[in-house]
Amino acid sequence: MRFTVDQYSQAFGLQKDVVLFKLKTDQLNYIIEDNTTYIIVTKSSLDKEQRNNLKNNSGTQQPTVNKSAKTTVRFILSLYKQENQLLKDKIKQLELRIDQLVADKEQMLRDERDKIEQLYTTKDDQLKQILELINTKFLQNQSQDRHEEDIINVSLQNPSALIELKEYLKSIDLTSPQKKRIKKRFIQAANQDIRIIRQNGKIYLDFAKYDYTDLFKI
């Protein structure tokens, strides 16, 4: 047996929208002929009351409308349950998607935080190196200043006395390598520089007459 949508709606007491929904969700068997949809119904799928109604109205084009309120309400509730389940599934999918987006965002923020921390760590290391260089240079300049001050003090304290280079180097605040370099510089210049006095194989300085600042540079 086959029915149009309107005939099926009247025969089974269903709203036309409900019948169309059943067609859309493939809950009914149907065929399309000449742009008309026909719903296929087998007698075995009908209950006794529906069979009698169809039998009594077999000579008419419109089957008898079944006004069974219980069947209609049960069917509508079934549709609502299906729709509700579909909505629940969509909500669950959206929640999973939101959780993933939140996780991705948190990971991105952690990565950005790590980059910033790494950047500041690198900058701190560079700043430390710069400060160490400045401090080293300052200490060197300070040592040079003290050394020049020692030369001036010795000149003032011993205006007319000769001072042996070895003894003088012991009295000033310099490292052993620095003293060795200065002593070597004096030895190399001894035969050419009139400021350097050699007696008995020793080198003497006369701060009253000469300025030795250039030879004492570190």
C-alpha positions as a Markdown table, in Angstrom:
| # | Residue | x | y | z |
|---|---|---|---|---|
| 1 | Met | 0.0 | 0.0 | 0.0 |
| 2 | Arg | 1.2 | 3.5 | -0.7 |
| 3 | Phe | 0.1 | 6.9 | 0.6 |
| 4 | Thr | 0.9 | 10.5 | -0.3 |
| 5 | Val | 2.2 | 12.6 | 2.6 |
| 6 | Asp | -1.3 | 14.1 | 3.2 |
| 7 | Gln | -3.0 | 10.7 | 3.1 |
| 8 | Tyr | -0.4 | 9.2 | 5.5 |
| 9 | Ser | -0.9 | 12.1 | 7.8 |
| 10 | Gln | -4.6 | 11.7 | 7.9 |
| 11 | Ala | -4.6 | 7.9 | 8.1 |
| 12 | Phe | -2.2 | 7.7 | 11.1 |
| 13 | Gly | -3.3 | 10.9 | 12.9 |
| 14 | Leu | 0.0 | 12.6 | 12.5 |
| 15 | Gln | 0.9 | 16.2 | 11.8 |
| 16 | Lys | 2.3 | 16.7 | 8.3 |
| 17 | Asp | 5.6 | 18.1 | 9.8 |
| 18 | Val | 6.0 | 14.9 | 11.8 |
| 19 | Val | 5.5 | 12.8 | 8.7 |
| 20 | Leu | 8.1 | 15.0 | 6.8 |
| 21 | Phe | 10.5 | 14.6 | 9.6 |
| 22 | Lys | 10.1 | 10.8 | 9.5 |
| 23 | Leu | 10.8 | 10.8 | 5.8 |
| 24 | Lys | 13.8 | 13.1 | 6.3 |
| 25 | Thr | 15.3 | 10.8 | 8.9 |
| 26 | Asp | 14.6 | 7.6 | 6.8 |
| 27 | Gln | 12.1 | 6.3 | 9.3 |
| 28 | Leu | 9.6 | 5.5 | 6.5 |
| 29 | Asn | 9.9 | 3.6 | 3.3 |
| 30 | Tyr | 9.0 | 5.7 | 0.3 |
| 31 | Ile | 9.3 | 6.1 | -3.5 |
| 32 | Ile | 9.1 | 9.2 | -5.7 |
| 33 | Glu | 7.1 | 9.1 | -8.9 |
| 34 | Asp | 6.5 | 12.1 | -11.1 |
| 35 | Asn | 7.8 | 14.4 | -8.4 |
| 36 | Thr | 5.3 | 13.0 | -5.9 |
| 37 | Thr | 6.4 | 11.1 | -2.8 |
| 38 | Tyr | 4.6 | 8.0 | -1.9 |
| 39 | Ile | 5.0 | 6.3 | 1.5 |
| 40 | Ile | 5.0 | 2.5 | 1.3 |
| 41 | Val | 3.2 | 0.7 | 4.1 |
| 42 | Thr | 3.0 | -3.1 | 4.5 |
| 43 | Lys | -0.1 | -4.6 | 6.2 |
| 44 | Ser | 2.1 | -6.5 | 8.6 |
| 45 | Ser | 3.3 | -3.2 | 10.0 |
| 46 | Leu | -0.2 | -2.1 | 10.9 |
| 47 | Asp | -2.1 | -2.9 | 14.0 |
| 48 | Lys | -5.6 | -4.4 | 13.9 |
| 49 | Glu | -7.4 | -1.1 | 14.2 |
| 50 | Gln | -5.4 | 0.4 | 11.4 |
| 51 | Arg | -6.1 | -2.6 | 9.2 |
| 52 | Asn | -9.9 | -2.3 | 9.8 |
| 53 | Asn | -9.9 | 1.4 | 9.0 |
| 54 | Leu | -8.0 | 0.9 | 5.8 |
| 55 | Lys | -10.3 | -2.0 | 4.9 |
| 56 | Asn | -13.5 | 0.0 | 5.5 |
| 57 | Asn | -12.2 | 2.8 | 3.4 |
| 58 | Ser | -10.5 | 0.8 | 0.6 |
| 59 | Gly | -12.9 | 2.3 | -2.0 |
| 60 | Thr | -12.0 | 5.9 | -1.2 |
| 61 | Gln | -8.9 | 7.8 | -2.1 |
| 62 | Gln | -8.4 | 9.1 | 1.5 |
| 63 | Pro | -7.8 | 6.4 | 4.2 |
| 64 | Thr | -9.7 | 6.8 | 7.4 |
| 65 | Val | -7.9 | 9.0 | 10.0 |
| 66 | Asn | -6.7 | 7.2 | 13.0 |
| 67 | Lys | -7.3 | 9.4 | 16.1 |
| 68 | Ser | -5.5 | 7.2 | 18.6 |
| 69 | Ala | -4.3 | 9.8 | 21.1 |
| 70 | Lys | -2.0 | 7.4 | 22.9 |
| 71 | Thr | -0.2 | 6.3 | 19.7 |
| 72 | Thr | 0.2 | 10.0 | 18.6 |
| 73 | Val | 1.5 | 11.1 | 22.0 |
| 74 | Arg | 3.9 | 8.1 | 22.2 |
| 75 | Phe | 5.3 | 8.9 | 18.8 |
| 76 | Ile | 5.7 | 12.6 | 19.5 |
| 77 | Leu | 7.5 | 11.8 | 22.7 |
| 78 | Ser | 9.8 | 9.4 | 20.7 |
| 79 | Leu | 10.6 | 12.2 | 18.3 |
| 80 | Tyr | 11.4 | 14.5 | 21.2 |
| 81 | Lys | 13.7 | 11.9 | 22.7 |
| 82 | Gln | 15.5 | 11.6 | 19.4 |
| 83 | Glu | 15.9 | 15.3 | 19.1 |
| 84 | Asn | 17.0 | 15.6 | 22.7 |
| 85 | Gln | 19.6 | 12.9 | 22.2 |
| 86 | Leu | 20.9 | 14.6 | 19.0 |
| 87 | Leu | 21.2 | 17.9 | 21.0 |
| 88 | Lys | 23.0 | 16.2 | 23.8 |
| 89 | Asp | 25.5 | 14.6 | 21.3 |
| 90 | Lys | 26.1 | 18.0 | 19.7 |
| 91 | Ile | 26.6 | 19.7 | 23.1 |
| 92 | Lys | 29.1 | 17.0 | 24.1 |
| 93 | Gln | 31.0 | 17.5 | 20.9 |
| 94 | Leu | 31.0 | 21.3 | 21.5 |
| 95 | Glu | 32.3 | 20.7 | 25.1 |
| 96 | Leu | 35.1 | 18.5 | 23.8 |
| 97 | Arg | 36.0 | 21.1 | 21.2 |
| 98 | Ile | 36.0 | 23.9 | 23.8 |
| 99 | Asp | 38.2 | 21.8 | 26.2 |
| 100 | Gln | 40.6 | 21.3 | 23.3 |
| 101 | Leu | 40.7 | 25.0 | 22.5 |
| 102 | Val | 41.3 | 25.9 | 26.1 |
| 103 | Ala | 44.1 | 23.3 | 26.3 |
| 104 | Asp | 45.7 | 24.7 | 23.2 |
| 105 | Lys | 45.4 | 28.3 | 24.5 |
| 106 | Glu | 47.0 | 27.3 | 27.8 |
| 107 | Gln | 49.8 | 25.5 | 26.0 |
| 108 | Met | 50.4 | 28.6 | 23.8 |
| 109 | Leu | 50.5 | 30.8 | 26.9 |
| 110 | Arg | 53.0 | 28.5 | 28.6 |
| 111 | Asp | 55.2 | 28.5 | 25.5 |
| 112 | Glu | 55.1 | 32.3 | 25.4 |
| 113 | Arg | 56.0 | 32.5 | 29.1 |
| 114 | Asp | 59.0 | 30.1 | 28.5 |
| 115 | Lys | 60.2 | 32.3 | 25.6 |
| 116 | Ile | 59.9 | 35.5 | 27.7 |
| 117 | Glu | 61.7 | 33.8 | 30.6 |
| 118 | Gln | 64.5 | 32.6 | 28.3 |
| 119 | Leu | 64.8 | 36.1 | 26.8 |
| 120 | Tyr | 65.2 | 37.7 | 30.2 |
| 121 | Thr | 67.7 | 35.0 | 31.3 |
| 122 | Thr | 69.8 | 35.7 | 28.2 |
| 123 | Lys | 69.6 | 39.5 | 28.8 |
| 124 | Asp | 70.6 | 39.0 | 32.5 |
| 125 | Asp | 73.6 | 37.0 | 31.4 |
| 126 | Gln | 74.6 | 39.6 | 28.9 |
| 127 | Leu | 74.2 | 42.4 | 31.5 |
| 128 | Lys | 76.3 | 40.4 | 34.0 |
| 129 | Gln | 79.1 | 40.1 | 31.5 |
| 130 | Ile | 78.9 | 43.8 | 30.7 |
| 131 | Leu | 79.1 | 44.7 | 34.4 |
| 132 | Glu | 82.0 | 42.3 | 35.0 |
| 133 | Leu | 83.9 | 43.9 | 32.1 |
| 134 | Ile | 83.2 | 47.4 | 33.5 |
| 135 | Asn | 84.2 | 46.3 | 37.0 |
| 136 | Thr | 87.5 | 44.7 | 35.6 |
| 137 | Lys | 88.3 | 47.9 | 33.7 |
| 138 | Phe | 87.5 | 50.0 | 36.7 |
| 139 | Leu | 89.8 | 47.9 | 38.9 |
| 140 | Gln | 92.6 | 48.2 | 36.3 |
| 141 | Asn | 92.2 | 51.9 | 36.1 |
| 142 | Gln | 92.1 | 52.1 | 39.9 |
| 143 | Ser | 95.3 | 50.1 | 40.1 |
| 144 | Gln | 96.9 | 52.3 | 37.6 |
| 145 | Asp | 95.9 | 55.4 | 39.5 |
| 146 | Arg | 97.3 | 54.0 | 42.7 |
| 147 | His | 100.5 | 53.1 | 40.9 |
| 148 | Glu | 100.9 | 56.7 | 39.5 |
| 149 | Glu | 100.1 | 58.0 | 43.0 |
| 150 | Asp | 102.8 | 55.8 | 44.5 |
| 151 | Ile | 105.3 | 57.3 | 42.0 |
| 152 | Ile | 104.4 | 60.8 | 42.9 |
| 153 | Asn | 104.6 | 60.0 | 46.6 |
| 154 | Val | 108.0 | 58.5 | 46.3 |
| 155 | Ser | 109.2 | 61.5 | 44.4 |
| 156 | Leu | 108.0 | 63.8 | 47.1 |
| 157 | Gln | 109.3 | 61.7 | 49.9 |
| 158 | Asn | 112.8 | 61.2 | 48.3 |
| 159 | Pro | 113.4 | 64.2 | 46.1 |
| 160 | Ser | 117.1 | 63.7 | 45.9 |
| 161 | Ala | 117.7 | 60.0 | 46.5 |
| 162 | Leu | 118.2 | 57.2 | 44.0 |
| 163 | Ile | 115.8 | 54.3 | 44.3 |
| 164 | Glu | 116.5 | 50.8 | 43.1 |
| 165 | Leu | 113.9 | 49.5 | 40.7 |
| 166 | Lys | 113.6 | 46.2 | 42.4 |
| 167 | Glu | 113.0 | 47.7 | 45.9 |
| 168 | Tyr | 110.5 | 50.2 | 44.4 |
| 169 | Leu | 108.5 | 47.5 | 42.7 |
| 170 | Lys | 108.2 | 45.7 | 46.1 |
| 171 | Ser | 106.7 | 48.8 | 47.6 |
| 172 | Ile | 103.9 | 49.4 | 45.1 |
| 173 | Asp | 100.6 | 47.5 | 44.8 |
| 174 | Leu | 101.0 | 45.4 | 41.6 |
| 175 | Thr | 100.7 | 41.8 | 40.8 |
| 176 | Ser | 103.8 | 39.7 | 40.2 |
| 177 | Pro | 103.3 | 39.4 | 36.4 |
| 178 | Gln | 102.8 | 43.2 | 36.2 |
| 179 | Lys | 106.0 | 43.8 | 38.1 |
| 180 | Lys | 107.9 | 41.5 | 35.8 |
| 181 | Arg | 106.6 | 43.2 | 32.7 |
| 182 | Ile | 107.7 | 46.7 | 34.1 |
| 183 | Lys | 111.2 | 45.3 | 35.0 |
| 184 | Lys | 111.6 | 43.9 | 31.6 |
| 185 | Arg | 110.6 | 47.2 | 30.0 |
| 186 | Phe | 113.2 | 49.1 | 32.0 |
| 187 | Ile | 116.0 | 46.5 | 31.1 |
| 188 | Gln | 115.2 | 46.9 | 27.4 |
| 189 | Ala | 115.3 | 50.7 | 27.6 |
| 190 | Ala | 118.3 | 50.9 | 29.9 |
| 191 | Asn | 120.9 | 51.5 | 27.2 |
| 192 | Gln | 118.9 | 54.2 | 25.4 |
| 193 | Asp | 117.0 | 56.0 | 28.1 |
| 194 | Ile | 119.0 | 58.5 | 30.1 |
| 195 | Arg | 116.5 | 58.4 | 32.9 |
| 196 | Ile | 117.5 | 54.9 | 33.8 |
| 197 | Ile | 120.7 | 54.7 | 35.9 |
| 198 | Arg | 122.7 | 51.4 | 36.1 |
| 199 | Gln | 125.2 | 50.8 | 38.8 |
| 200 | Asn | 126.8 | 47.5 | 39.7 |
| 201 | Gly | 124.3 | 45.6 | 37.6 |
| 202 | Lys | 121.3 | 47.2 | 39.3 |
| 203 | Ile | 118.8 | 49.7 | 37.9 |
| 204 | Tyr | 118.1 | 52.9 | 39.9 |
| 205 | Leu | 115.5 | 55.6 | 39.4 |
| 206 | Asp | 115.8 | 59.3 | 40.2 |
| 207 | Phe | 112.3 | 60.6 | 40.7 |
| 208 | Ala | 113.6 | 64.0 | 41.6 |
| 209 | Lys | 114.8 | 64.6 | 38.0 |
| 210 | Tyr | 112.8 | 62.3 | 35.8 |
| 211 | Asp | 109.2 | 61.1 | 35.2 |
| 212 | Tyr | 108.9 | 57.4 | 34.7 |
| 213 | Thr | 105.1 | 57.2 | 34.2 |
| 214 | Asp | 105.3 | 55.9 | 30.6 |
| 215 | Leu | 107.5 | 53.0 | 31.7 |
| 216 | Phe | 105.2 | 52.1 | 34.6 |
| 217 | Lys | 102.0 | 51.8 | 32.5 |
| 218 | Ile | 100.3 | 48.5 | 33.1 |
